[in-house]
Amino acid sequence: MRMLLAVFTGFKVVAMFYCSAGSHWLGCSGFGICKQWVVLAVSYMDKRFIAVLDSGVGGLHVLDHLHRALPGESTLYLADTARLPYGSKSRATVLSYARQAARFLCKQRALKLLVVACNTASAAALSQLQQELPIPVVGTVTATAQAACVSHPRHIAVLATTQTVQWQAYVTALRQQGFAGKIYQQACPLFVSLVEEGWLDHPVTQMVAQHYLSGMPRDTDLVILGCTHYPQLQPLLMRLAPHVGVWIDSGTVMAQQVREQLAQSNDLAVQQQGQRQYLVTDSPQWFTKLANRFLRDQVNGRQVTRVDLT
């Protein structure tokens, strides 16, 4: 057997061999036989990253689901910890921060896709980033609204940050998906601090949650957790609102969307384990501590790098 041609096609190597023994199987998986030609496709390690952008640590919930669903993908997570939280800032400010952070990420590594894992940033900046960046960009709000409509709910409640509620981000996204039922919104700004404090089942957290849920209609059959911190409180919220049949969070939704998009574009990584890298704009020790609370894979300080976006 002698090799006649080898062609590099970006992320795969295709080699063609001529087999003098004629048409038969060579007893090696991965070889395809067509008469006397043997075509061998050899995939090498995909060095591109999936970038995940968030204002802080909430997006680690999305990242954790990405790691579970796509362990071979290398991920680059940016937490803009110097300027958090985004959830209380103006749309113009959040848009400016998100654009700056996204451009910075594109300069750091070869990227295959960007995930905007902050609901507030997704609401303020997704369409702009999709127009400006040379890579696909996906965001939490649209994908989560799509997932919420699958079960055909009648009444939806949205628990989100102050700005996500004020901007009517989920109301707009749900209407665009054709949802015609009732939508109740509740801003839950204290949830973020309680989650970061680790008070997931603390009496104070229960009191705050009861207050936020007190106005939710009893006929609500689906709740959207419209901030990536809030899934940490889902067990508590489910106990307080047992009548709700479906709870939607962006972690599972985003992992599924990213997997489907990469499969469609033939960009899924073939290696078994990707790299894990983390960038922060402030407080790397604080970030590392909370990352080990949000992620099932442990993070050590050597994986976290402080950066300046300017």
C-alpha positions in Angstrom: 0.0 0.0 0.0 1.3 3.5 -0.8 0.0 6.9 0.0 -0.9 9.0 -3.0 -2.5 12.1 -1.5 -2.9 13.9 1.8 -5.1 16.9 2.1 -5.5 19.2 5.1 -9.0 20.5 5.4 -8.8 22.9 8.3 -9.5 20.6 11.2 -9.3 17.2 9.6 -6.6 15.4 7.6 -7.8 13.2 4.7 -5.3 10.7 3.4 -5.9 8.5 0.3 -4.1 5.2 -0.2 -4.0 2.8 -3.1 -4.3 -0.8 -2.1 -2.7 -3.3 -4.6 -4.6 -6.2 -2.9 -7.9 -5.0 -4.4 -11.2 -4.2 -2.8 -11.5 -5.7 0.7 -11.7 -4.6 4.3 -8.4 -4.0 6.0 -9.7 -5.1 9.4 -9.1 -1.6 10.9 -12.0 0.6 11.9 -11.9 4.1 10.4 -10.9 2.9 6.9 -13.5 3.2 4.1 -13.0 1.1 1.0 -14.1 2.0 -2.5 -12.8 -0.5 -5.1 -9.0 -0.1 -4.8 -8.9 3.2 -2.9 -8.6 3.5 0.8 -9.8 6.8 2.3 -8.6 7.5 5.8 -9.9 10.5 7.8 -7.8 11.5 10.7 -9.0 14.2 13.1 -6.5 16.0 15.1 -7.0 18.1 18.3 -9.2 21.1 17.7 -7.4 24.0 19.3 -10.3 26.4 19.1 -12.2 27.4 22.3 -15.8 28.0 23.2 -15.8 31.3 25.0 -18.2 32.0 27.8 -18.9 35.6 28.8 -20.4 36.7 32.1 -20.3 39.5 34.6 -19.3 37.2 37.4 -19.9 33.7 38.6 -23.5 33.0 37.7 -22.5 31.9 34.2 -20.5 29.1 35.7 -23.8 27.3 35.9 -24.0 27.4 32.1 -20.3 26.4 31.9 -20.8 23.4 34.2 -23.5 22.1 31.8 -21.3 22.7 28.8 -18.5 20.7 30.5 -21.0 17.8 31.1 -22.5 17.8 27.7 -19.3 18.6 25.7 -16.3 17.4 27.7 -14.0 17.4 24.7 -14.5 21.1 24.1 -11.9 23.6 25.4 -13.6 26.5 27.2 -12.4 30.0 28.0 -14.5 31.7 30.7 -14.4 35.5 31.2 -15.8 36.9 34.4 -16.0 40.7 34.4 -15.7 40.8 38.2 -14.4 44.3 38.3 -17.6 45.7 37.0 -20.3 43.3 38.4 -23.2 43.2 38.7 -24.5 44.0 35.3 -28.1 43.4 36.5 -28.5 46.9 38.0 -26.8 48.9 35.2 -28.2 50.8 32.2 -28.7 49.1 28.8 -26.0 51.4 27.3 -23.5 50.5 30.0 -24.1 46.8 29.8 -23.9 46.9 26.0 -20.5 48.8 26.2 -19.1 46.3 28.7 -20.3 43.2 26.7 -18.8 44.5 23.5 -15.5 45.3 25.1 -15.3 41.9 26.8 -16.3 40.0 23.6 -13.7 41.8 21.5 -11.1 41.0 24.1 -12.0 37.3 24.1 -11.7 37.2 20.3 -8.1 38.5 20.6 -7.1 35.9 23.2 -7.7 32.6 21.5 -9.0 31.1 18.3 -12.7 30.8 19.1 -15.4 28.6 17.5 -18.4 30.2 19.3 -19.2 32.7 22.0 -21.8 32.0 24.7 -23.2 35.1 26.5 -24.1 33.5 29.8 -25.4 36.5 31.5 -29.1 37.1 31.0 -28.7 40.9 31.4 -25.9 41.0 28.8 -27.8 38.7 26.5 -30.8 41.0 26.7 -28.8 44.2 26.1 -26.1 43.1 23.7 -26.8 39.8 21.9 -28.1 41.1 18.6 -25.2 43.7 18.4 -22.6 41.0 19.1 -24.0 38.7 16.5 -23.7 41.5 13.9 -20.2 42.6 14.9 -18.2 39.4 15.7 -16.8 37.0 13.1 -18.0 33.9 15.1 -21.4 32.5 16.1 -22.8 34.1 19.2 -25.6 32.6 21.3 -27.4 34.0 24.4 -29.5 32.8 27.2 -32.7 34.8 26.8 -33.8 33.6 23.3 -32.8 30.0 23.9 -34.5 29.8 27.3 -37.7 31.3 25.9 -37.7 28.7 23.1 -37.3 25.9 25.6 -40.1 27.3 27.8 -42.6 27.2 24.9 -41.9 23.5 24.1 -44.2 22.3 27.0 -47.0 24.6 25.8 -47.6 26.3 29.2 -50.6 28.6 29.8 -49.1 30.9 32.4 -45.4 31.7 32.8 -43.6 33.4 35.6 -40.2 35.0 35.0 -37.8 35.5 38.0 -34.9 37.7 36.8 -32.7 40.7 37.6 -34.1 44.2 37.9 -32.9 45.3 34.4 -34.0 42.1 32.6 -37.5 42.6 34.0 -37.6 46.4 33.3 -36.4 45.8 29.7 -39.2 43.2 29.2 -36.5 40.9 27.7 -38.3 37.6 28.4 -41.7 39.0 27.5 -40.4 40.1 24.1 -38.6 36.8 23.6 -41.7 34.7 24.6 -44.0 36.7 22.3 -41.6 36.2 19.5 -41.9 32.5 20.0 -45.7 32.8 19.7 -46.6 32.5 23.4 -49.9 34.2 23.9 -50.6 33.3 27.6 -50.1 35.3 30.7 -46.6 36.4 31.7 -45.8 37.4 35.3 -42.4 39.0 36.0 -40.6 39.4 39.4 -37.3 41.1 39.9 -35.2 39.2 42.5 -32.1 41.3 43.0 -31.2 39.9 46.5 -30.9 36.3 45.2 -27.5 37.0 43.7 -25.9 38.1 46.9 -27.5 35.2 48.9 -26.3 32.6 46.4 -22.8 34.0 46.4 -22.8 34.0 50.2 -23.7 30.3 50.1 -27.0 30.8 51.9 -29.0 28.4 49.7 -31.3 27.2 52.4 -30.8 29.8 55.0 -33.8 31.2 56.9 -33.1 34.7 55.5 -33.1 33.3 52.0 -36.4 31.5 52.7 -38.0 34.8 53.8 -36.7 36.6 50.8 -37.9 33.9 48.4 -41.3 33.8 50.0 -41.5 37.6 49.5 -40.6 37.4 45.9 -43.0 34.5 45.2 -45.9 36.0 47.1 -47.3 37.8 44.1 -46.9 34.9 41.6 -50.3 33.7 40.4 -51.4 30.3 41.6 -52.2 29.2 38.1 -48.5 29.6 37.0 -47.5 26.3 35.5 -43.9 27.2 34.3 -41.2 29.4 35.9 -38.2 30.7 34.0 -35.2 31.3 36.2 -34.0 34.3 34.3 -30.6 34.8 36.0 -27.8 32.2 36.0 -27.5 32.5 39.8 -31.0 31.4 40.5 -30.8 27.6 39.7 -28.7 27.3 42.9 -32.0 28.2 44.7 -34.3 25.9 42.7 -34.7 23.2 45.4 -35.9 25.9 47.8 -38.1 27.6 45.3 -39.7 24.3 44.3 -40.6 23.7 47.9 -42.2 27.1 48.2 -44.1 26.8 45.0 -45.1 23.1 44.7 -47.9 23.9 42.3 -45.5 24.8 39.5 -44.9 21.9 37.2 -41.9 23.0 35.1 -38.8 25.0 36.0 -36.6 26.2 33.2 -33.0 27.4 33.6 -30.5 28.4 31.0 -27.7 25.8 31.9 -29.3 22.7 30.3 -30.8 24.8 27.5 -27.6 26.5 26.5 -25.6 23.3 26.6 -28.1 21.6 24.2 -28.2 24.6 21.9 -24.4 24.8 21.7 -24.1 21.0 21.0 -26.7 21.2 18.2 -25.1 24.2 16.6 -21.6 22.7 16.6 -22.9 19.4 15.3 -24.7 21.2 12.5 -21.6 23.1 11.5 -19.4 20.0 11.9 -17.3 21.7 14.6 -17.6 19.3 17.5 -14.3 18.5 19.1 -13.0 15.0 18.8 -10.7 14.9 21.8 -11.9 13.3 25.0 -10.9 16.2 27.3 -10.7 19.9 26.5 -8.8 22.6 28.2 -10.3 24.8 31.0 -9.2 28.4 31.3 -10.6 31.3 33.3 -10.1 35.0 33.0 -11.2 37.6 35.6 -11.0 41.3 35.7 -10.6 41.4 39.5 -10.5 39.2 42.6 -9.1 35.9 41.3 -9.1 34.4 44.8 -12.8 35.2 45.3 -13.7 33.9 41.9 -11.8 30.6 42.5 -13.6 30.1 45.8 -17.0 30.5 44.2 -16.1 28.6 41.1 -15.5 25.5 43.2 -19.0 26.0 44.6 -20.7 26.3 41.2 -18.6 23.7 39.2 -18.3 20.0 39.6 -14.8 20.2 38.2 -12.4 21.7 40.7 -10.7 25.0 39.7 -7.2 25.8 41.0 -5.6 29.2 41.1 -3.2 28.4 38.3 -6.2 28.2 35.9 -7.4 31.7 36.7 -5.7 34.7 35.2 -6.4 38.4 36.0 -6.7 40.5 32.9 -7.3 44.2 31.9 -10.0 44.6 29.2 -8.8 48.1 28.2 
